[in-house]
Amino acid sequence: MLRTFIAQYAEKQRLKRELAHRRWEQEERWREEDRAVARAARAANEVSAVRHGEVMRRLAGISYVTLQCHEDTWTFMARAAFGAWEPAWSQSTYDAGNRVGPDGRRLGLFSVDPNLPRGRITKGADGMQDVVLSGHNLVRILDVLRNVARSDDPARGARGRALYERISAVAEMTDPAEPAGKTTGFVVRIDDSLSERHVRRPSPSLNTPAVTGPGTPAGRGRRRETPVLVPFTGRHEGTSPSHEDVPRGS
């Protein structure tokens, strides 16, 4: 009897160890699959050194460029590039009321001076805004976005790569033969305007007559108008240079 009990106990322990080992092997396979997916995502978001160097060289000749983007997009890029930013800010210089710019405490959080005095950021509708950047800041932002694209977080990496692609598109508009600091007026749209509106259209007439009669509530038998979302047809695009778009001075 005792021997039978001991044998059963030993068999149960062996089965438990075997199940635990199988569970560990399965979890290890899952971990390896996750690592493979993460490596593939990082590889897809990687910007080659050759291409990055060419983009930097072309952008060195730009004096100013205007980015049209949502304030949340700009906040994401500005925090990565300069260390601090708030969506409500429209300047990087001191603001005693801390409504349109940083106060004294926030000024100390900048890792790099954004050099965005009053007038460089124009707020628009639906959170959209125009940000006038110097070539120096543009190069820094793109350099930081390349590092963001290498993030282990797939969502952050994909966002960094997408923003890098849209901003670096301005490099294709430049002429390397032009002297440095002579190119102005580029306007690059990063985000589409969020200007969709709900409109109402009359519903089609019913095939059957409305239900009427004593005790019938008014309006019964009619269909309500259906709200229809009209899609926005704008496209991501960069416009050709115009010397009237941005100031020439720094």
BELPENOR-V176031 format. One line per field, one symbol per residue. ss: DSSP state (2 for helix, 1 for strand, 0 for the rest). psi: psi as a letter, one per 30 degrees, with the letter a starting at -180 (. if undefined). burial: + if it has 16 or more other ideal C-beta (glycine too) atoms within 10 Angstrom, else -. A space follows every 10 residues. Layout:
BEGIN
ss->???
psi->???
burial->???
END
This chain:
BEGIN
ss->0222222222 2222222222 2222222222 2222222222 2222200022 2222222220 0101111111 2222222222 2200000000 0000000000 0002222000 0000000000 1110222111 1111222222 2222222200 0002222222 2222222222 2220000000 0010011110 0000000111 1000000000 0000000000 0000011110 0000000110 0000000000
psi->eeeeeeeeee eeeeeeeeee eeeeeeeeee eeeeeeeeee eeeefkklee eeeeeeeeff gkelkkkjlk feeeeeeeee effklkefkg lglkjefheg lkaeefeffk fkjfhilkff kjkalgfllk jjkleeeeee eeeeeeeefg kfjeeeeeee eeeeeeefff effljffkkk gfklfkjjje kkkigkkklk kklkkkfklk jllkgkkkfk fkklkkkkjj kkgllklkll kkffellfl.
burial->---------- ---------- ---------- ---------- ++--+-+--- -+--++-+++ ++++++++++ +-++++++-+ ++-++---++ +++-+----- ++---+---- ---+-+---+ +-----++++ +++++-++++ ++-+++-++- +----+++++ +-++-+++++ +-++------ --++++++++ ++-------- ---------- ---------- ---------- -------+-- +---++----
END
